[in-house]
Amino acid sequence: MAKISINLQTAAVEKEQEEEMIVGIDLGTTHSLVAYVDSDNYPKTVKDACAQSSLVPSIIWFDQDKVYVGEEAKSKMLTNPDATLFSVKRFMGKSYQDVQGWASSLSYKIWAGDTDESLVKIQVANKFYSPVELSALILKELKTRVESHVGRKVRKAVITVPAYFNDAQRQATRDAGKWAGLDVLRIVNEPTAAALAYGFGLKNEDSKTVVVYDLGGGTFDVSILRIEGTVFEVISTHGNTFLGGDDFDRLIMEYWIDLYQMQNLNAVALQKLRLMAEQAKKAMTSEDFFEEVFMGKSFQLDASTWISLSKKLVDQTIDSCKKALRDAELEIHNIDDVVLVGGSSRMPVVKQALHNFFGRKPNDQLNPDEVVALGAAIQADVLSGRNKETLLLDVTPLSLGIETVGGLMDVIIPRNSKIPNQSGRQYTTSIDGQVNLKVSVFQGERDLVKDNRKLGSFTLKGIPPMPAGLPKIEIHFILDADGILKVRAKELRSGVEQIVEVNSPYGLSEEEMSQMLIDSISHAKEDMKIKALIESRTEAKLLVQSALKFVEQNKDLFHQEELKQLQVFIDQLQLSTEGDEKDKIEIAMQELNDYSKPLAERAMDATIASAMKGKKL
């Protein structure tokens, strides 16, 4: 009998790869967790060595050449505040301009870079760290925890992000995973992950429309999902990537600072005050009064003061709920349940506001700290191939488009579109003989690109020189399941093509970012007015170019007085484009058109007569 050799080492590797675990990670602002689906097909979070808590504080302490993450780092917040970093998730994909108003409440330094638009870096001693690097340290700690628990290496993960994270922030999260030694198979929106955990216990025949209200330490999202058996479909999402429990703490800090006129606090005092504010906020979940003595003063907070302080922020979250309902084209009576997610959703002021708005008590039966990580584990189980029943249909939270003439945003994939998604649109050139076309990609809801966030740009080169308006250039957006974008530009006549993945160049000084306004409703009238003005200016400039070209080509056909008067109308139109009055521009265009129309007809007659000269009909 023939003998067949077997490579036992290869077989062992293949077996390990076949059984490789995929974990779910909730990378949070205040706490982070890791979870997996066990052999009984049940999702579970990984607890610490004492089996007490699954929460890893998202805090990092730099002790000379050693780095600590979690509880040990948390214990150094008062003794070494300059080198103990917290809430780093809030800085993911953010410029200094985005966060400078928050810097005064930090015990550590954030660095502005070369310009206010540079991406944030955090300074510890003489070293600078990006939020991506710091997040990678937290992820590495979670990786170590789960490997210790299951007794083998973990290389693959699903990581959750706030639903309203933009492309740059999603890319940052993916990169943090890579730096931690993880292959990030999927980026999942936190409310969607929470809905997966919520739906885990439902019967397959259950059908529900659910609001997931997710108020974490640094971010807020609200998503509306329809659950049909094992199919989870996101209908709409809204929120704010810079609104969370930290901001409620800051309200209390500012209240005390104003009350006692405390200025120029050192890092230790500032950190102590922040921790006291956090304690006061937590006390308000079960008590009516908080008091602690610090620096010889009695720092107090009562329930009525707290309700008054927190109202503005709570109302912002309710406004997002209204907008998510409007986007989903649903009414309050269509909602079957309101699920609470995130530690900050425990606050009674939040629960009462939701009860008042939805007319029902919100569902707080799930552990708001763990539900996102459990949902991520369920999605990881789906990707592993073990769970073949669950189907997740998510949406993109922000519109994606390109910059067109005049700085306008032309949307190619609207917000709340299902992902993955592909969509394209045709454009052309505005200048004769144009051989290159710069494509700038933006994300946001405003009509002007300056009010949205720039994701990147590239140049389509090698367009055959043609008259303006003749090239046909298709810009195609390809949005994957993680909400990360690829852009394809192709000149259809020649076949010239370029495909790029829009990556955010983290930490580079040339990064161009501007304030992205999530809520565009309050600026709708202003945006429409500016958009109309820009469109009129653009049209007027094209008309001026056309008129000047017409004069140059036909100057021998007209009297000097006619040419002189035509130039007057051209100059008036050019002058009007420098102002901000749309009506003046349109009147000037109309006057130029009225005067030039008979001249154009004469020129056309002369051209036809010249072409027909010597020919018989």
C-alpha positions in Angstrom: 0.0 0.0 0.0 1.4 3.4 -1.0 2.3 5.7 1.9 1.2 9.4 1.8 3.2 11.9 3.9 1.3 14.4 6.0 2.6 17.8 7.1 1.4 17.8 10.7 2.5 21.4 11.2 0.6 22.7 8.2 -2.5 20.7 9.3 -2.3 22.2 12.7 -2.1 25.7 11.3 -5.1 25.0 8.9 -7.1 23.7 11.9 -6.3 26.8 13.9 -7.3 29.0 11.0 -10.5 27.1 10.5 -11.4 27.6 14.2 -10.1 31.1 14.5 -12.2 33.2 16.8 -13.6 36.6 15.7 -14.4 38.9 18.6 -16.6 42.0 18.9 -15.2 45.1 20.4 -16.9 48.2 21.8 -14.2 50.9 21.7 -15.8 53.5 24.0 -15.0 57.0 25.2 -15.2 56.1 28.9 -15.0 52.3 28.9 -14.2 49.6 26.3 -15.3 46.0 26.2 -14.6 42.8 24.2 -17.1 40.0 23.7 -17.5 36.7 21.7 -20.1 34.1 21.0 -19.4 30.9 23.1 -19.7 27.3 22.1 -23.4 27.4 23.2 -24.0 30.2 20.6 -24.5 32.7 23.3 -22.8 36.2 23.3 -20.8 37.0 26.4 -18.4 39.8 27.5 -14.9 39.0 28.8 -14.5 40.0 32.4 -11.3 40.9 34.3 -9.0 38.3 36.0 -11.2 38.6 39.2 -14.4 37.9 37.1 -15.8 41.2 38.5 -16.2 43.6 35.6 -16.2 43.5 31.8 -15.4 47.2 31.6 -11.9 48.4 30.7 -11.6 52.1 31.5 -10.5 53.8 28.3 -7.6 55.5 30.1 -3.9 55.4 29.3 -1.0 56.2 31.7 2.5 56.8 30.4 5.0 56.0 33.1 8.4 56.8 31.6 9.0 53.8 29.2 6.0 51.8 30.2 2.3 52.2 29.3 -0.7 51.2 31.4 -4.3 50.9 30.2 -7.4 50.4 32.3 -7.9 50.4 36.0 -4.2 50.9 36.9 -4.1 54.0 34.6 -7.3 55.3 36.2 -5.7 55.2 39.6 -3.1 57.7 38.4 -5.6 60.4 37.2 -5.0 62.6 40.3 -1.4 61.8 41.1 -0.1 62.1 37.5 -2.8 64.0 35.5 -0.4 65.3 32.8 0.4 61.8 31.6 -2.9 60.1 32.2 -5.1 60.4 29.1 -8.9 59.9 28.9 -11.7 60.4 26.3 -9.2 60.0 23.4 -12.0 58.7 21.2 -13.5 62.2 21.1 -10.5 63.3 19.1 -10.7 60.6 16.4 -10.6 62.4 13.0 -10.9 65.8 14.6 -9.0 69.0 14.0 -7.9 71.3 16.7 -10.5 73.8 15.6 -13.1 71.2 16.2 -12.2 70.6 19.9 -10.4 73.8 21.1 -13.4 74.9 23.1 -13.1 71.6 25.1 -9.4 71.8 25.7 -9.7 74.0 28.9 -11.3 71.1 30.8 -8.5 68.7 30.1 -5.6 67.9 32.5 -3.3 67.0 29.6 -2.3 69.0 26.5 -3.7 68.7 23.0 -1.5 70.0 20.2 -2.7 72.3 17.5 -0.1 71.3 14.9 0.9 73.8 12.2 -2.6 75.2 11.8 -6.0 75.1 13.5 -7.1 72.7 10.8 -4.4 70.1 11.6 -5.6 66.9 13.1 -5.3 66.8 16.9 -2.3 65.2 18.6 -1.9 64.7 22.4 1.3 65.7 24.2 2.9 63.7 27.0 6.2 65.0 28.1 8.1 65.6 24.9 6.2 63.1 22.8 3.1 63.5 20.6 0.5 60.8 20.0 -2.3 60.7 17.6 -5.8 59.5 18.8 -5.3 56.5 16.4 -2.1 55.4 18.3 -3.8 55.9 21.7 -6.9 53.9 20.6 -4.6 51.1 19.4 -3.2 50.8 22.9 -6.7 50.3 24.3 -7.5 47.8 21.6 -4.3 45.9 22.4 -5.3 45.7 26.0 -8.7 44.2 25.0 -6.9 41.8 22.7 -4.7 40.6 25.6 -7.7 40.2 27.9 -9.7 38.0 25.5 -6.6 35.9 24.6 -5.9 35.3 28.2 -9.5 34.3 28.7 -9.9 31.9 25.8 -6.3 30.6 25.9 -5.3 31.3 22.2 -4.4 34.1 19.8 -7.1 36.4 18.5 -6.4 38.2 15.2 -9.8 39.2 13.9 -12.4 41.6 15.2 -15.5 43.6 14.5 -15.3 47.1 16.0 -18.2 49.4 16.7 -18.3 53.1 16.1 -20.9 55.8 16.6 -23.4 55.8 13.7 -22.5 59.4 13.0 -18.8 58.8 12.7 -17.7 60.2 9.3 -15.4 58.5 6.8 -12.2 59.9 8.4 -13.3 58.7 11.9 -14.1 55.2 10.6 -10.8 55.0 8.8 -9.1 56.1 12.0 -10.8 53.3 13.9 -9.8 50.7 11.3 -6.2 51.9 11.4 -6.2 51.7 15.3 -7.2 48.1 15.0 -4.4 47.3 12.5 -1.8 49.0 14.9 -3.1 46.8 17.7 -2.5 43.6 15.6 -6.2 43.1 14.6 -7.6 42.4 11.2 -10.8 44.5 11.4 -13.3 42.6 9.3 -16.2 45.0 9.8 -16.9 48.5 11.2 -20.5 48.4 12.7 -22.6 51.3 14.0 -23.1 51.1 17.7 -26.9 51.5 17.7 -27.1 48.7 15.1 -24.9 46.4 17.2 -27.2 47.2 20.2 -30.2 46.3 18.1 -28.6 42.9 17.2 -28.2 42.2 20.9 -31.8 43.4 21.6 -33.2 41.2 18.9 -31.2 38.1 20.0 -33.9 37.1 22.4 -36.8 37.8 20.1 -38.8 35.0 18.5 -38.2 34.7 14.7 -41.8 35.6 14.0 -41.5 38.9 15.9 -41.7 42.1 13.9 -40.8 45.4 15.6 -39.8 49.0 14.8 -37.3 50.0 17.4 -35.6 53.3 18.4 -32.1 52.7 19.7 -31.0 55.7 21.8 -27.3 55.6 22.4 -25.8 58.2 24.8 -22.2 57.3 25.6 -19.3 59.1 27.2 -18.4 61.2 24.2 -20.9 60.5 21.4 -24.6 60.3 20.8 -26.6 58.4 18.2 -30.2 57.6 17.6 -31.2 54.9 15.0 -34.5 53.5 13.9 -34.5 49.9 12.9 -37.1 47.5 11.6 -36.6 43.9 12.9 -38.3 41.2 10.9 -37.3 37.9 12.4 -33.5 37.7 11.9 -33.4 40.6 9.4 -32.2 43.9 11.0 -32.8 46.9 8.7 -31.6 50.4 9.7 -34.2 52.9 8.4 -32.6 56.2 9.6 -29.9 57.5 11.9 -29.0 60.9 13.5 -26.7 62.1 16.2 -23.7 64.1 17.2 -20.1 62.7 17.5 -19.3 65.4 20.1 -22.1 65.0 22.6 -21.9 62.6 25.5 -21.5 62.1 29.3 -18.3 64.1 29.3 -20.3 67.2 28.2 -22.7 66.7 31.1 -19.7 66.5 33.5 -18.4 69.7 31.9 -21.7 71.5 32.6 -21.3 70.8 36.3 -17.6 71.9 36.3 -18.5 75.2 34.6 -21.3 75.7 37.1 -19.0 75.3 40.1 -16.2 77.4 38.5 -18.6 80.3 37.8 -20.1 79.9 41.3 -16.8 80.1 43.1 -15.0 82.2 40.5 -12.2 79.7 40.2 -9.6 80.6 37.6 -6.2 79.2 36.5 -6.6 75.8 38.2 -3.6 73.6 38.0 -3.8 70.1 36.3 -4.4 68.2 39.6 -7.2 70.6 40.8 -8.8 70.5 37.3 -8.7 66.7 37.3 -10.2 66.5 40.8 -12.9 68.9 39.8 -13.8 66.8 36.8 -13.9 63.6 38.8 -16.2 65.3 41.4 -18.5 66.5 38.6 -18.7 62.9 37.3 -19.5 61.7 40.8 -22.2 64.4 41.2 -23.7 63.3 37.8 -23.8 59.7 38.9 -25.3 60.7 42.3 -28.2 62.4 40.5 -29.3 58.9 39.2 -30.5 57.9 42.7 -30.2 60.9 44.9 -31.5 64.5 45.1 -28.4 66.1 46.5 -24.6 65.9 46.2 -21.9 67.5 48.4 -18.2 67.3 48.7 -15.6 69.6 50.3 -12.6 70.6 48.1 -10.1 73.4 48.5 -12.0 74.6 51.6 -15.3 75.0 49.8 -18.5 73.0 49.7 -19.3 71.8 46.2 -23.0 71.1 46.0 -25.5 70.0 43.3 -29.2 69.5 43.9 -31.8 67.8 41.6 -33.5 71.0 40.4 -30.2 72.7 39.5 -29.2 69.5 37.7 -32.4 69.4 35.6 -31.9 73.0 34.6 -28.2 72.5 33.7 -28.8 69.4 31.7 -31.9 70.5 29.8 -30.1 72.0 26.8 -28.1 68.9 26.1 -31.0 66.5 26.7 -33.1 68.6 24.3 -30.5 68.3 21.6 -30.8 64.5 21.8 -34.6 64.7 21.6 -34.2 66.9 18.5 -32.2 64.2 16.9 -35.0 61.7 17.7 -37.4 64.0 15.9 -35.2 64.2 12.8 -34.6 60.4 12.7 -38.4 59.9 12.8 -38.8 62.4 10.0 -36.1 60.8 7.9 -37.7 57.4 8.4 -41.2 58.9 7.5 -42.6 57.5 10.7 -44.8 58.8 13.6 -44.3 58.2 17.3 -47.2 55.7 17.3 -45.2 53.5 14.8 -42.5 52.9 17.4 -42.8 49.6 19.3 -39.9 50.1 21.7 -37.2 52.6 22.8 -33.9 50.8 23.7 -31.4 52.6 25.9 -27.7 52.2 25.1 -24.6 53.8 26.7 -23.8 54.5 30.3 -25.1 58.1 30.1 -28.6 56.8 29.1 -29.0 55.8 32.8 -29.6 59.4 33.8 -33.2 59.9 35.0 -33.3 63.3 33.2 -32.8 61.3 29.9 -35.3 58.6 30.7 -37.9 61.2 31.6 -37.4 63.2 28.5 -37.7 60.0 26.3 -40.8 59.0 28.2 -42.4 62.5 27.6 -41.5 62.4 23.9 -42.4 58.9 22.9 -45.2 58.4 25.4 -43.7 55.2 26.7 -41.2 54.1 29.3 -37.8 53.4 27.6 -36.5 49.8 27.7 -33.6 49.7 30.2 -33.6 45.9 30.7 -30.4 45.4 28.8 -27.1 46.4 30.4 -26.4 49.7 28.5 -22.7 49.3 29.1 -22.5 45.8 27.5 -25.2 45.7 24.8 -23.0 47.2 22.0 -20.1 44.7 22.6 -22.6 41.8 22.7 -24.1 42.9 19.4 -20.6 43.3 17.9 -19.9 39.7 18.9 -23.1 38.5 17.2 -22.0 40.3 14.0 -18.6 38.7 14.4 -20.4 35.3 14.6 -22.2 36.1 11.4 -18.9 36.8 9.6 -17.4 33.6 10.9 -20.0 31.7 9.1 -21.5 30.0 12.2 -24.6 32.3 12.3 -26.1 31.9 8.9 -29.5 33.4 9.8 -28.9 37.0 10.9 -28.9 39.6 8.1 -27.8 43.2 8.9 -28.8 46.1 6.6 -27.2 49.4 7.6 -27.2 52.9 6.3 -24.7 55.7 5.7 -25.3 58.6 8.2 -24.0 61.5 6.1 -24.3 62.5 2.4 -21.3 62.0 0.1 -20.6 64.2 -2.9 -18.1 66.3 -4.8 -17.3 70.0 -5.2 -18.7 71.6 -8.3 -18.3 75.1 -9.8 -18.7 77.8 -7.2 -17.9 75.7 -4.2 -21.2 73.9 -4.2 -21.7 70.3 -2.9 -23.3 67.9 -5.4 -24.6 64.9 -3.5 -23.9 61.5 -5.1 -24.9 59.2 -2.2 -27.6 60.8 0.1 -27.6 60.2 3.8 -29.5 57.2 5.1 -28.8 55.3 1.9 -28.4 51.5 2.4 -24.8 50.2 2.5 -23.0 48.8 0.7 -24.0 51.2 -2.1 -22.9 52.4 -5.5 -24.0 55.5 -7.3 -22.6 57.7 -10.1 -23.3 60.9 -12.0 -21.9 62.4 -15.2 -20.1 65.8 -15.4 -18.1 67.7 -18.0 -15.4 70.4 -18.3 -16.0 74.2 -18.1 -12.9 75.2 -20.1 -11.9 74.5 -23.7 -9.0 72.1 -24.0 -9.1 71.0 -20.3 -7.0 67.9 -19.9 -7.0 67.5 -16.1 -10.0 67.4 -13.7 -9.6 67.8 -9.9 -12.2 65.8 -8.0 -12.7 66.8 -4.3 -14.8 64.6 -2.2 -16.9 65.9 0.7 -19.2 64.6 3.4 -22.0 66.5 5.0 -25.4 68.1 4.7 -24.8 71.7 3.7 -25.0 73.1 0.2 -21.5 74.7 0.3 -18.5 72.4 0.6 -16.8 74.9 3.0 -19.4 73.9 5.6 -18.9 70.1 5.1 -15.9 67.9 5.8 -13.3 67.3 3.0 -12.4 63.6 2.8 -9.8 63.9 0.1 -9.1 64.8 -3.6 -7.4 63.5 -6.7 -6.8 64.5 -10.3 -8.1 62.7 -13.3 -5.3 63.2 -15.9 -5.0 62.6 -19.6 -8.5 63.8 -20.7 -8.2 64.4 -24.5 -8.5 68.2 -25.2 -12.0 69.0 -26.4 -14.3 72.0 -26.3 -15.9 72.8 -23.0 -19.0 70.7 -22.3 -18.0 67.9 -24.7 -16.2 65.4 -22.4 -18.4 63.0 -20.6 -16.8 62.3 -17.1 -18.6 59.8 -14.8 -17.8 60.1 -11.1 -18.8 56.8 -9.4 -18.9 56.3 -5.6 -18.5 52.8 -4.2 -19.4 52.7 -0.4 -18.5 49.4 1.3 -20.2 47.7 4.3 -18.0 49.6 6.7 -19.1 52.9 5.3 -15.7 53.5 3.7 -15.5 55.1 0.3 -13.9 54.4 -3.1 -14.2 56.9 -6.0 -13.9 56.1 -9.7 -13.6 58.8 -12.3 -13.8 57.9 -16.0 -13.9 60.0 -19.2 -16.4 57.9 -21.2 -15.3 59.0 -24.7 -11.6 58.1 -24.3 -11.8 55.5 -21.5 -9.3 57.4 -19.3 -10.0 56.2 -15.7 -8.7 56.4 -12.1 -9.9 54.6 -9.0 -8.9 55.8 -5.5 -9.8 54.8 -2.0 -10.5 58.0 0.0 -8.1 57.8 3.0 -7.7 60.4 5.6 -3.9 61.3 6.0 -3.9 61.2 9.8 -1.6 63.8 11.4 -0.4 65.5 8.2 -0.3 69.3 8.3 -1.8 69.6 4.8 -5.0 67.9 6.0 -7.9 70.1 4.9 -10.8 69.9 7.3 -13.6 72.3 8.1 -16.4 72.3 10.6 -19.0 69.8 9.6 -22.4 70.9 10.8 -24.5 67.9 11.4 -27.8 69.7 11.7 -28.3 71.5 8.5 -32.0 72.4 9.1 -31.3 75.6 11.0 -29.2 76.9 8.1 -31.5 75.8 5.3 -32.7 79.3 4.3 -29.2 80.7 4.5 -27.8 77.9 2.5 -30.4 78.1 -0.2 -29.8 81.9 -0.5 -26.0 81.4 -0.8 -26.4 78.5 -3.2 -28.7 80.6 -5.5 -26.2 83.5 -5.4 -23.3 81.2 -6.3 -25.3 79.6 -9.2 -26.1 83.1 -10.5 -22.5 84.1 -10.2 -21.4 81.0 -12.1 -23.9 81.5 -14.8 -22.9 85.2 -15.1 -19.2 84.4 -15.4 -19.9 81.9 -18.2 -22.0 84.4 -20.0 -19.2 87.0 -19.7 -16.8 84.5 -21.2 -19.2 83.7 -24.0 -19.9 87.4 -24.7 -16.2 88.3 -24.8 -15.6 85.4 -27.2 -18.5 86.6 -29.4 -17.0 90.1 -29.6 -13.6 88.8 -30.5 -15.0 86.6 -33.3 -17.5 89.1 -34.8 -16.0 92.6 -34.1 -15.8 93.3 -37.8 -19.5 92.9 -38.3 -20.7 95.7 -35.9 -20.3 99.4 -35.5 -18.0 100.8 -32.9 -20.9 102.2 -30.9 -22.6 98.8 -30.8 -19.4 97.2 -29.6 -18.9 99.9 -27.1 -22.4 99.5 -25.7 -22.0 95.7 -25.6 -18.8 96.1 -23.6 -20.7 98.4 -21.1 -23.2 95.6 -20.5 -20.4 93.0 -20.1 -18.6 95.2 -17.6 -21.8 95.8 -15.6 -22.4 92.1 -15.4 -18.8 91.4 -14.3 -19.1 94.1 -11.6 -22.4 92.6 -10.4 -20.7 89.2 -9.7 -18.5 90.9 -7.2 -21.5 91.8 -5.0 -23.8 89.7 -2.9 -27.1 90.7 -4.6 -28.5 87.8 -6.7 -31.2 90.0 -8.2 -28.7 92.5 -9.5 -26.7 89.8 -11.2 -29.8 88.4 -12.9 -30.9 91.8 -14.0 -27.5 92.4 -15.5 -27.6 89.1 -17.3 -31.0 89.9 -18.7 -29.8 93.3 -20.0 -26.8 91.8 -21.7 -29.0 89.0 -23.2 -31.5 91.6 -24.5 -28.9 93.8 -26.1 -26.8 91.0 -27.6 -29.7 88.9 -29.0 -30.2 91.0 -32.1 -26.5 91.2 -32.6 -26.2 87.4 -32.4 -29.0 87.1 -35.0 -27.1 89.4 -37.3 -23.9 87.4 -36.8 -25.8 84.2 -37.5 -27.3 85.7 -40.7 -23.8 86.8 -41.8 -22.4 83.3 -41.1 -25.1 81.6 -43.1 -24.8 84.1 -46.0 -21.0 83.5 -46.1 -21.5 79.7 -46.1 -24.1 79.9 -48.9 -22.2 82.3 -51.1 -21.9 80.9 -54.7 -24.3 78.0 -54.0 -27.7 77.5 -55.6 -30.8 76.2 -53.7 
